[in-house]
Amino acid sequence: KTPDATDVMLELTKRERARIEASKNGPAAAEVKQTSWRDLDVIKRLEHALINGISQYIDGDVEEARQQAEKPLHIIEGPLMDGMNIIGDLFGAGKMFLPQVIKSARVMKKAVAYLIPFMEKEKRDKLIAEGKDPEDFDENDDSNFAGKVLMATVKGDVHDIGKNIVAVVLGCNNYKVYDIGVMCSCEKILEKAKEYNVDVIGLSGLITPSLDEMVVVAKEMSKAGFKQPLLIGGATTSKMHTAVKVSPNYFTLEHPVIHVLDASRSVTVVSSLLGENKEEYVTDIMEEYDEMREDYYAGLEDRYFLTFDQAKQQKLTIDFDTVPPAPAPKKMGVTLIDSVTLEDVVPYIDWNPFFQTWELRGRYPNRGYPKIFNDEAVGSEAKKLFDDAQKLMNEIIANKSMNLKGVVGLFPANRTDEGEDVRIYASEEDRDAGKSLDTFCMLRQQAEKESDDPYLSQADFIAPAGYKDHLGMFAVSCFGCDDLVKKYESEHDDYNKIMSQALADRFVEAFAEYLHRVIRTDMWGYAQNESLNEEDLLKIKYVGVRPAPGYPSQPDHTEKTTMWNVIKAEELAGIELSESLSMMPAASVSALVFAHPQSCYFAVGQVGKDQVESYAERKKMDLPVTERWLSPILNYERD
């Protein structure tokens, strides 16, 4: 089977339906209606294959076109680019969606890959005819492109699905994209930008430490005298952060800093930056960012924060006598989880983020899965995408090209005396002896509230000394995606490459949902009688919470190092941490598990220097280092 067998079958089905309809008008009519796009001349066939994303016949069609063309390059510059221009126009006008564009890019890449050996031979023959050394020709000649863009995921971050999508979309619009990969140091980014002499530099990141790294890159670009526009994108980025934190370090009319929300905007941004109306375009953005900065700092002045001591006095106070801690876990300590299969977790998949990855969004009342299939604009494409996902998912399950592994830890735990952190113990005996295994440090809300609601910290959910409370934690990963990505890259198949990454993310999130249920009902067993279906689980109707370190309830990624030390996630399951504490493989999830019925999800929000100083002292970490890790949530400018 070829990757686009479904599309070919759809095409054949359309033809067969047309033939049946025509046959109702007699045999002659049926004969006339049997023609299809395969009967068109080769140039039109290439355009049709591109626009419809069908690569089934591409090698044969490209060879036929090559036989007719004066030069192989003429096929790229002619029918292939004509087809891609139509795709670019349709995508820009909202008449074509991202999955279709990625499929079209797959056809384009396969066509170009077929032609490259002929083009290289032609160049060599020309050099020989001119009496020149054929080894001197530049294999990376990029003079025929609309512009050159460098793309990188910043240091310490391993997430690149969004970057991959942007690279494909830009490539479809005749931009040469140099994707230098993930975990790219500032030095590497600047070095490669010079080496490739690019017109635009794009930075991507998913975890919050990447925000600070983007500021570092902007500062270094300014120091080194770079003139290229800088684009910022990724799940953790925002227009506000770009305007307030990144932009002041580099933005000028010549080389602006611009936040790109998603792939569909990237072409407009890059073409505007490299077009005739650049100054007008950049001036508008500069004015918008200046205004956003003013609003941000004015908002800080208007916003009142409690002192850390005041916030502590107004913490959540749980009556652990009336609502006692959950009973002791049935399976204390560290447990390796390596027998859960992909089939086990499929029912727990939340498909909504999958469609968001592919930038398919239904409108009310058809938002979300499965209602998105009813949406007038994107429903049909969403269903095709979902069917393709099911097909690839079944292949992955059948050939076991991905697998799941994780570690769970369940430990005796108590809140510290001052009430801000949680100590865990290896056993009840160690708890009685006051011999702690490690300490999880927590952050507390400080921004003033207009209600009498308490100022929350995760420490509030754990009982103080004297009570037999416990804390759970886990780290899980989906392995095998990287090898699949390499396979599809070698086949010039961006569609299935991105699909594999999107599915790996769904598998691991489903694994986390599945495992949390196993912890609640079996390993810890505090909710043995739970009878929620998968839909209820996704609506968080269960007792307890599983907040992730680095996310709103505890926005400090360094707490992962404590978790990794305790549950031996790398040694037992092979789940690593990068220098910026991004989990590797990229499809990984970690979380603390709180069992108390009054525990809840919340956002710490911004914090003051008094709390940061206390936090640094409790963590035995230098204040500047602590401030760097907490940079996105500080309510003050760090030195």
C-alpha positions as CSV (number, residue, x, y, z in Angstrom):
1,K,0.0,0.0,0.0
2,T,1.2,3.5,-0.7
3,P,0.7,6.3,1.8
4,D,-2.0,7.9,-0.4
5,A,-3.9,4.7,-1.3
6,T,-7.0,6.2,0.4
7,D,-6.9,9.2,-1.9
8,V,-6.5,7.0,-5.0
9,M,-9.4,4.8,-3.8
10,L,-11.5,7.9,-3.4
11,E,-10.6,9.0,-6.9
12,L,-11.5,5.6,-8.3
13,T,-14.8,5.6,-6.3
14,K,-15.7,9.0,-7.7
15,R,-15.0,7.7,-11.3
16,E,-17.1,4.6,-10.7
17,R,-20.0,6.6,-9.3
18,A,-19.8,8.9,-12.3
19,R,-19.8,5.8,-14.6
20,I,-22.9,4.4,-12.8
21,E,-24.7,7.7,-13.0
22,A,-23.9,8.0,-16.7
23,S,-24.9,4.4,-17.5
24,K,-28.5,5.4,-16.5
25,N,-28.5,7.5,-19.7
26,G,-27.4,4.6,-21.9
27,P,-24.2,2.8,-22.8
28,A,-22.9,5.6,-25.1
29,A,-23.1,8.1,-22.3
30,A,-21.4,5.8,-19.9
31,E,-18.5,5.4,-22.4
32,V,-18.1,9.2,-22.6
33,K,-18.0,9.7,-18.8
34,Q,-15.3,7.2,-18.1
35,T,-12.5,9.7,-18.7
36,S,-10.5,10.9,-15.7
37,W,-7.6,13.1,-14.8
38,R,-5.3,10.2,-15.8
39,D,-6.4,10.8,-19.4
40,L,-5.2,14.4,-19.3
41,D,-1.8,15.4,-20.8
42,V,1.1,14.9,-18.5
43,I,1.5,18.6,-17.4
44,K,-2.2,18.7,-16.3
45,R,-1.8,15.4,-14.6
46,L,1.1,16.7,-12.5
47,E,-0.8,19.8,-11.5
48,H,-3.8,17.6,-10.6
49,A,-1.7,15.2,-8.5
50,L,-0.1,18.2,-6.7
51,I,-3.4,20.0,-5.9
52,N,-5.0,16.7,-4.8
53,G,-2.0,15.3,-2.9
54,I,-1.8,12.1,-4.9
55,S,1.7,10.6,-5.3
56,Q,0.7,7.2,-6.6
57,Y,1.8,7.9,-10.2
58,I,4.3,10.7,-9.6
59,D,7.5,9.0,-10.7
60,G,6.0,7.8,-14.0
61,D,4.4,11.2,-14.7
62,V,7.6,13.1,-13.9
63,E,9.6,10.9,-16.1
64,E,7.1,11.4,-19.0
65,A,7.3,15.1,-18.5
66,R,11.1,15.0,-18.4
67,Q,11.2,13.2,-21.7
68,Q,9.2,16.1,-23.2
69,A,11.1,19.0,-21.5
70,E,14.2,20.7,-22.6
71,K,15.6,20.6,-19.1
72,P,14.5,18.8,-15.8
73,L,14.5,22.2,-14.1
74,H,11.7,23.4,-16.4
75,I,9.4,20.8,-14.9
76,I,10.0,22.2,-11.4
77,E,9.7,25.8,-12.6
78,G,6.7,25.0,-14.8
79,P,3.9,22.6,-13.8
80,L,5.2,21.8,-10.3
81,M,5.6,25.4,-9.2
82,D,2.3,26.3,-11.0
83,G,0.6,23.7,-9.0
84,M,2.2,24.9,-5.7
85,N,1.2,28.5,-6.5
86,I,-2.4,27.4,-6.8
87,I,-2.1,25.5,-3.5
88,G,-0.5,28.6,-1.8
89,D,-3.4,30.8,-3.1
90,L,-6.1,28.3,-2.0
91,F,-4.5,27.9,1.5
92,G,-4.1,31.7,1.9
93,A,-7.7,32.1,0.9
94,G,-8.9,29.5,3.4
95,K,-10.1,27.2,0.6
96,M,-7.5,24.5,1.3
97,F,-6.5,23.2,4.7
98,L,-3.2,22.2,6.3
99,P,-3.5,18.4,5.9
100,Q,-4.1,19.0,2.1
101,V,-1.1,21.3,1.9
102,I,1.2,18.7,3.6
103,K,-0.1,16.0,1.2
104,S,0.7,18.3,-1.7
105,A,4.1,19.0,-0.3
106,R,4.7,15.2,-0.2
107,V,4.0,15.0,-4.0
108,M,6.3,18.0,-4.7
109,K,9.2,16.5,-2.7
110,K,8.9,13.1,-4.4
111,A,8.8,14.8,-7.8
112,V,11.9,16.9,-7.0
113,A,13.7,13.9,-5.5
114,Y,13.1,12.1,-8.8
115,L,14.5,15.0,-10.8
116,I,17.6,15.8,-8.7
117,P,19.9,13.1,-10.2
118,F,19.1,14.3,-13.7
119,M,19.6,18.0,-12.8
120,E,23.0,17.2,-11.1
121,K,24.1,15.2,-14.2
122,E,23.1,18.1,-16.4
123,K,25.1,20.6,-14.3
124,R,28.2,18.3,-14.3
125,D,28.0,17.7,-18.1
126,K,27.8,21.5,-18.6
127,L,30.9,22.1,-16.5
128,I,32.8,19.4,-18.3
129,A,31.8,20.9,-21.7
130,E,33.1,24.3,-20.4
131,G,36.4,22.7,-19.4
132,K,35.7,23.2,-15.7
133,D,36.0,20.8,-12.7
134,P,32.6,19.1,-12.3
135,E,33.4,18.7,-8.6
136,D,33.2,22.5,-8.2
137,F,29.4,22.9,-8.8
138,D,27.3,24.0,-5.8
139,E,24.8,21.2,-4.9
140,N,23.1,23.7,-2.6
141,D,22.4,26.4,-5.2
142,D,19.4,28.2,-3.8
143,S,19.1,31.2,-6.2
144,N,15.7,30.1,-7.6
145,F,13.9,30.4,-4.3
146,A,11.7,33.3,-3.1
147,G,13.8,33.5,0.1
148,K,15.8,31.5,2.6
149,V,14.6,30.8,6.1
150,L,16.5,29.2,9.0
151,M,14.3,27.2,11.4
152,A,15.4,25.9,14.8
153,T,14.0,24.6,18.1
154,V,16.0,26.4,20.8
155,K,18.5,24.9,23.3
156,G,17.2,22.3,25.7
157,D,13.8,21.9,23.8
158,V,13.0,18.8,21.8
159,H,9.6,19.6,20.4
160,D,9.5,20.2,16.7
161,I,6.1,19.2,15.3
162,G,4.9,22.8,14.8
163,K,8.3,23.8,13.3
164,N,8.1,20.9,10.9
165,I,4.6,22.0,9.8
166,V,5.8,25.6,9.2
167,A,8.8,24.4,7.2
168,V,6.6,22.4,4.9
169,V,4.1,25.3,4.4
170,L,7.0,27.7,3.6
171,G,8.5,25.1,1.2
172,C,5.2,24.9,-0.6
173,N,5.5,28.6,-1.3
174,N,8.9,28.3,-2.8
175,Y,11.0,29.3,0.2
176,K,14.2,27.4,0.9
177,V,14.0,26.2,4.5
178,Y,17.1,25.2,6.4
179,D,15.7,23.2,9.4
180,I,18.7,22.7,11.7
181,G,16.7,20.6,14.2
182,V,16.0,20.6,17.9
183,M,18.1,21.6,21.0
184,C,20.0,24.2,19.0
185,S,22.4,26.4,21.0
186,C,22.4,30.1,20.3
187,E,25.9,29.7,18.8
188,K,24.7,27.1,16.4
189,I,21.7,29.1,15.3
190,L,23.9,32.2,14.6
191,E,26.6,30.2,12.9
192,K,24.2,28.4,10.5
193,A,22.3,31.7,9.8
194,K,25.6,33.1,8.5
195,E,26.7,29.9,6.7
196,Y,23.4,29.7,4.8
197,N,23.1,33.5,4.4
198,V,19.4,33.3,5.2
199,D,16.8,36.1,4.9
200,V,14.8,35.2,8.0
201,I,15.4,33.3,11.2
202,G,12.6,31.4,13.0
203,L,12.8,30.1,16.6
204,S,10.5,27.5,18.1
205,G,9.9,26.1,21.6
206,L,7.3,24.4,23.7
207,I,8.6,24.5,27.3
208,T,8.7,27.7,29.3
209,P,12.6,27.8,29.7
210,S,12.6,28.2,25.9
211,L,11.0,31.6,26.3
212,D,14.2,32.8,28.1
213,E,16.4,31.2,25.6
214,M,14.7,33.1,22.8
215,V,15.5,36.3,24.6
216,V,19.1,35.2,24.8
217,V,19.2,34.6,21.0
218,A,17.7,38.0,20.3
219,K,20.3,39.7,22.5
220,E,23.1,37.8,20.8
221,M,21.8,38.6,17.3
222,S,21.8,42.3,18.3
223,K,25.3,42.1,19.7
224,A,26.6,40.3,16.6
225,G,25.0,42.9,14.2
226,F,22.5,40.5,12.5
227,K,20.0,42.1,10.2
228,Q,17.6,39.3,9.6
229,P,14.0,39.5,10.9
230,L,13.4,37.1,13.8
231,L,10.2,35.0,14.0
232,I,9.0,33.5,17.3
233,G,6.6,30.5,17.5
234,G,5.6,27.5,19.5
235,A,3.0,26.4,22.0
236,T,4.5,28.3,25.0
237,T,5.1,31.5,23.1
238,S,2.7,34.4,22.8
239,K,2.4,37.8,21.1
240,M,2.5,39.4,24.5
241,H,5.8,37.7,25.6
242,T,7.3,38.4,22.2
243,A,6.3,42.1,22.5
244,V,7.4,42.6,26.1
245,K,10.4,40.3,26.5
246,V,12.0,39.4,23.2
247,S,11.2,42.4,20.9
248,P,13.0,45.2,22.9
249,N,16.3,43.3,22.5
250,Y,16.4,43.3,18.7
251,F,13.4,44.9,17.0
252,T,14.1,47.6,14.4
253,L,12.3,48.5,11.2
254,E,15.1,46.6,9.3
255,H,15.0,43.5,11.5
256,P,11.7,43.1,13.4
257,V,10.8,40.4,15.9
258,I,7.4,38.9,15.1
259,H,5.3,36.3,16.8
260,V,3.8,33.8,14.4
261,L,0.6,32.2,15.8
262,D,0.5,29.2,13.5
263,A,1.6,27.7,10.2
264,S,-1.1,29.3,8.1
265,R,0.3,32.8,9.1
266,S,3.9,32.0,8.3
267,V,3.7,32.6,4.6
268,T,2.0,35.9,5.0
269,V,4.6,37.1,7.5
270,V,7.6,35.9,5.5
271,S,6.3,37.3,2.2
272,S,5.5,40.6,3.8
273,L,9.0,40.8,5.3
274,L,10.7,40.1,2.0
275,G,8.2,42.1,-0.1
276,E,8.0,45.7,-1.3
277,N,5.8,46.9,1.5
278,K,8.0,45.6,4.3
279,E,8.4,49.0,6.0
280,E,4.7,49.6,6.2
281,Y,4.0,46.1,7.5
282,V,6.8,46.3,10.1
283,T,5.7,49.8,11.2
284,D,2.2,48.5,12.0
285,I,3.6,45.6,14.0
286,M,6.1,47.9,15.8
287,E,3.2,50.2,16.8
288,E,1.1,47.3,18.0
289,Y,4.0,45.8,20.1
290,D,4.8,49.3,21.6
291,E,1.1,49.6,22.6
292,M,1.1,46.0,24.1
293,R,4.2,46.8,26.1
294,E,2.7,49.9,27.5
295,D,-0.5,48.1,28.4
296,Y,1.4,45.3,30.0
297,Y,3.5,47.5,32.3
298,A,0.5,49.7,33.1
299,G,-1.4,46.5,34.1
300,L,1.4,45.5,36.4
301,E,1.2,48.9,38.1
302,D,-2.5,48.6,38.5
303,R,-2.3,45.0,39.8
304,Y,-1.8,44.5,43.5
305,F,0.1,41.6,44.9
306,L,0.0,40.3,48.4
307,T,3.2,39.9,50.3
308,F,4.3,36.3,50.5
309,D,3.5,36.3,54.2
310,Q,0.0,37.7,53.5
311,A,-0.6,35.0,50.9
312,K,0.5,32.3,53.3
313,Q,-2.0,33.6,55.9
314,Q,-4.8,33.2,53.4
315,K,-3.9,29.8,52.1
316,L,-6.4,26.9,51.6
317,T,-7.0,25.3,55.0
318,I,-8.3,21.7,54.6
319,D,-9.8,20.1,57.7
320,F,-8.0,16.8,57.5
321,D,-9.9,15.4,60.5
322,T,-13.3,15.9,58.8
323,V,-12.0,15.0,55.3
324,P,-9.0,12.8,56.0
325,P,-6.2,11.9,53.6
326,A,-6.7,9.0,51.2
327,P,-5.8,5.5,52.6
328,A,-2.3,4.2,52.1
329,P,-1.4,3.0,48.6
330,K,-1.6,-0.7,48.0
331,K,1.7,-0.6,46.1
332,M,4.2,1.8,47.8
333,G,7.5,2.8,46.3
334,V,8.6,2.8,42.6
335,T,7.0,0.6,40.0
336,L,8.1,0.2,36.4
337,I,5.2,0.2,33.9
338,D,6.2,-1.6,30.8
339,S,3.4,-3.9,29.9
340,V,0.8,-1.4,28.8
341,T,0.1,-1.7,25.0
342,L,-1.0,0.9,22.5
343,E,-4.3,-0.9,22.2
344,D,-4.9,-0.5,26.0
345,V,-4.7,3.3,25.8
346,V,-6.5,4.0,22.5
347,P,-10.0,4.4,24.2
348,Y,-8.4,7.1,26.4
349,I,-7.3,9.3,23.4
350,D,-8.5,12.9,23.4
351,W,-8.7,13.7,19.7
352,N,-9.3,17.5,20.2
353,P,-5.6,18.5,20.4
354,F,-4.9,16.3,17.3
355,F,-7.1,18.5,15.1
356,Q,-5.6,21.6,16.7
357,T,-2.1,20.4,15.7
358,W,-3.4,20.2,12.1
359,E,-5.0,23.7,12.5
360,L,-8.5,22.3,11.8
361,R,-11.1,24.1,14.0
362,G,-14.8,23.7,13.8
363,R,-17.2,26.6,14.5
364,Y,-19.9,26.6,17.1
365,P,-21.9,24.3,17.4
366,N,-19.4,22.0,15.7
367,R,-16.4,22.7,17.9
368,G,-14.4,19.7,19.1
369,Y,-14.3,16.0,18.3
370,P,-16.5,14.4,16.9
371,K,-18.8,17.3,16.2
372,I,-16.0,18.8,13.9
373,F,-17.0,16.3,11.3
374,N,-20.3,18.1,10.9
375,D,-18.7,21.5,10.3
376,E,-19.5,23.0,6.9
377,A,-16.0,24.4,6.3
378,V,-13.6,21.8,7.8
379,G,-15.8,18.8,8.4
380,S,-14.9,16.8,5.3
381,E,-11.2,17.4,5.6
382,A,-11.3,16.6,9.3
383,K,-12.9,13.3,8.5
384,K,-10.3,12.5,5.9
385,L,-7.5,13.4,8.3
386,F,-9.1,11.3,11.1
387,D,-9.4,8.3,8.7
388,D,-5.7,8.6,7.7
389,A,-4.8,8.8,11.4
390,Q,-6.8,5.6,12.1
391,K,-5.1,3.8,9.3
392,L,-1.6,4.8,10.4
393,M,-2.5,4.2,14.0
394,N,-3.6,0.6,13.2
395,E,-0.3,0.1,11.2
396,I,1.8,1.3,14.2
397,I,-0.2,-1.0,16.6
398,A,0.2,-3.9,14.2
399,N,3.9,-3.6,13.6
400,K,4.7,-2.3,17.1
401,S,6.7,0.6,15.8
402,M,5.9,2.6,18.9
403,N,5.7,1.4,22.5
404,L,4.9,2.8,25.9
405,K,7.0,2.8,29.1
406,G,6.7,4.6,32.4
407,V,7.5,4.7,36.1
408,V,5.1,5.4,39.0
409,G,6.1,6.4,42.5
410,L,3.8,6.4,45.6
411,F,5.3,7.6,48.9
412,P,4.4,8.6,52.4
413,A,4.3,12.4,52.4
414,N,3.6,15.4,54.7
415,R,3.5,19.2,54.3
416,T,6.5,20.9,55.9
417,D,6.1,22.8,59.1
418,E,6.0,26.2,57.4
419,G,3.4,24.8,55.0
420,E,5.1,25.6,51.6
421,D,6.7,22.3,50.6
422,V,6.1,18.6,50.7
423,R,8.5,16.0,52.2
424,I,8.3,12.4,51.0
425,Y,9.6,9.3,52.7
426,A,10.8,5.9,51.5
427,S,8.6,4.1,54.1
428,E,6.4,4.6,57.1
429,E,9.4,3.7,59.3
430,D,11.4,6.6,57.8
431,R,8.4,8.9,58.3
432,D,8.2,8.0,62.0
433,A,12.0,8.5,62.2
434,G,11.8,11.9,60.5
435,K,14.1,10.7,57.7
436,S,12.9,12.2,54.5
437,L,13.7,10.9,51.0
438,D,13.3,14.2,49.2
439,T,11.4,17.5,49.2
440,F,9.1,18.9,46.5
441,C,9.0,22.7,46.7
442,M,5.8,24.5,45.8
443,L,4.8,28.0,44.7
444,R,1.8,30.0,46.0
445,Q,-0.5,32.4,44.3
446,Q,0.2,36.1,45.2
447,A,-1.9,38.2,42.8
448,E,-4.7,39.9,44.7
449,K,-8.2,38.3,44.2
450,E,-11.5,40.2,44.1
451,S,-13.1,37.4,46.1
452,D,-12.4,35.6,49.4
453,D,-10.9,32.6,47.6
454,P,-7.7,31.3,49.2
455,Y,-4.2,31.8,47.8
456,L,-3.4,28.3,46.6
457,S,-0.2,26.2,46.6
458,Q,0.0,22.4,45.9
459,A,1.4,22.0,49.4
460,D,-2.1,22.9,50.8
461,F,-3.4,19.5,49.4
462,I,-1.1,17.4,51.6
463,A,-1.6,17.0,55.3
464,P,0.9,18.2,57.9
465,A,3.0,15.9,60.1
466,G,0.9,13.7,62.4
467,Y,-1.3,12.5,59.5
468,K,-0.6,9.6,57.2
469,D,-0.8,11.3,53.9
470,H,0.9,10.3,50.6
471,L,2.0,11.8,47.3
472,G,2.1,10.0,43.9
473,M,4.0,10.8,40.8
474,F,4.7,9.3,37.3
475,A,6.6,9.8,34.1
476,V,5.5,8.2,30.9
477,S,6.8,8.1,27.3
478,C,5.9,6.9,23.9
479,F,9.1,5.4,22.2
480,G,9.7,4.7,18.5
481,C,8.5,7.9,17.0
482,D,12.0,9.2,16.1
483,D,12.7,6.1,14.0
484,L,9.4,6.5,12.2
485,V,10.1,10.1,11.5
486,K,13.5,9.2,10.0
487,K,11.8,6.6,7.8
488,Y,9.2,9.0,6.4
489,E,11.8,11.7,6.0
490,S,13.8,9.3,3.8
491,E,10.7,8.7,1.8
492,H,10.0,12.5,1.4
493,D,6.7,11.9,3.2
494,D,6.1,14.9,5.5
495,Y,2.4,14.0,5.9
496,N,3.1,10.7,7.6
497,K,6.1,12.2,9.4
498,I,3.9,14.8,11.1
499,M,1.1,12.4,11.5
500,S,3.5,10.0,13.4
501,Q,4.5,12.8,15.8
502,A,0.8,13.9,16.3
503,L,-0.1,10.2,17.1
504,A,2.8,9.8,19.5
505,D,1.6,12.8,21.4
506,R,-2.0,11.3,21.5
507,F,-0.7,7.9,22.7
508,V,1.4,9.3,25.6
509,E,-1.4,11.6,26.8
510,A,-3.8,8.7,26.6
511,F,-1.2,6.6,28.5
512,A,-1.1,9.3,31.3
513,E,-4.9,9.2,31.5
514,Y,-5.0,5.4,31.6
515,L,-2.2,5.2,34.2
516,H,-3.8,7.9,36.4
517,R,-6.9,5.7,36.5
518,V,-4.9,2.6,37.4
519,I,-3.2,4.6,40.2
520,R,-6.6,5.8,41.5
521,T,-8.4,2.4,41.3
522,D,-5.6,-0.1,41.9
523,M,-2.0,0.9,42.7
524,W,-3.1,3.6,45.3
525,G,-6.7,2.3,45.3
526,Y,-8.3,5.3,46.9
527,A,-11.1,5.3,44.2
528,Q,-11.7,1.6,43.8
529,N,-15.4,2.0,43.0
530,E,-14.8,4.7,40.3
531,S,-17.1,4.0,37.3
532,L,-16.3,6.9,35.0
533,N,-16.3,6.4,31.2
534,E,-13.5,7.8,29.0
535,E,-15.5,10.9,28.2
536,D,-15.9,11.7,32.0
537,L,-12.2,11.2,32.5
538,L,-11.4,13.9,29.8
539,K,-13.8,16.2,31.7
540,I,-11.8,15.6,34.9
541,K,-14.7,14.2,36.9
542,Y,-12.4,11.9,38.9
543,V,-11.2,12.5,42.5
544,G,-7.8,14.1,42.8
545,V,-5.5,15.9,40.3
546,R,-2.3,15.2,38.4
547,P,-0.6,18.6,37.8
548,A,2.6,18.6,35.7
549,P,5.8,20.3,36.8
550,G,6.5,23.3,34.6
551,Y,2.7,23.9,34.1
552,P,0.4,26.5,35.8
553,S,0.0,24.8,39.2
554,Q,3.8,24.5,39.6
555,P,5.5,26.5,36.8
556,D,9.0,25.4,37.8
557,H,10.6,22.8,35.5
558,T,13.4,22.2,38.0
559,E,11.0,20.2,40.1
560,K,11.3,17.5,37.5
561,T,14.9,16.8,38.6
562,T,13.6,15.9,42.1
563,M,11.0,13.6,40.5
564,W,13.6,11.9,38.3
565,N,15.9,11.4,41.2
566,V,13.1,9.8,43.3
567,I,11.5,7.5,40.7
568,K,14.6,6.8,38.6
569,A,12.7,7.7,35.4
570,E,15.9,7.6,33.2
571,E,17.4,4.5,34.7
572,L,14.2,2.4,34.7
573,A,12.3,3.7,31.7
574,G,14.9,5.5,29.6
575,I,13.1,8.9,29.9
576,E,15.8,11.6,29.9
577,L,15.8,15.3,30.7
578,S,17.6,17.9,28.5
579,E,19.6,20.8,30.0
580,S,16.4,22.9,29.9
581,L,14.5,20.0,31.4
582,S,12.5,19.1,28.4
583,M,11.6,15.4,28.5
584,M,13.1,13.1,25.9
585,P,11.5,11.5,23.9
586,A,9.4,14.5,23.0
587,A,6.2,12.4,23.5
588,S,6.5,12.3,27.3
589,V,4.3,13.4,30.2
590,S,5.1,13.7,33.9
591,A,2.9,14.6,36.9
592,L,2.5,14.7,40.6
593,V,-0.6,12.8,41.8
594,F,-2.7,14.3,44.7
595,A,-5.6,12.2,46.0
596,H,-7.5,14.6,48.4
597,P,-11.0,15.5,47.1
598,Q,-10.3,19.2,47.8
599,S,-7.2,19.2,45.6
600,C,-7.7,21.1,42.3
601,Y,-6.0,22.5,39.2
602,F,-5.1,26.2,39.4
603,A,-2.6,28.7,38.0
604,V,0.0,30.2,40.3
605,G,0.2,33.3,38.1
606,Q,2.9,35.9,38.8
607,V,4.9,35.9,42.0
608,G,6.9,38.5,43.9
609,K,10.5,38.7,44.8
610,D,9.9,37.9,48.5
611,Q,8.4,34.5,47.5
612,V,11.2,33.9,44.9
613,E,13.9,34.6,47.6
614,S,12.1,32.2,50.0
615,Y,11.8,29.6,47.2
616,A,15.4,29.8,46.2
617,E,16.5,29.4,49.8
618,R,14.3,26.4,50.3
619,K,15.6,24.8,47.1
620,K,19.2,25.7,48.0
621,M,19.5,27.3,44.6
622,D,21.2,30.7,43.8
623,L,18.7,33.5,43.5
624,P,19.7,34.5,39.9
625,V,19.4,30.9,38.7
626,T,16.0,30.6,40.4
627,E,14.9,33.8,38.7
628,R,16.0,32.6,35.3
629,W,13.9,29.4,35.7
630,L,10.9,31.4,36.9
631,S,11.4,34.2,34.5
632,P,8.0,33.9,32.7
633,I,6.1,34.4,36.0
634,L,8.1,37.1,37.8
635,N,6.1,40.2,38.6
636,Y,9.3,42.2,38.5
637,E,12.2,42.7,36.1
638,R,15.2,40.6,37.2
639,D,18.6,42.2,37.3
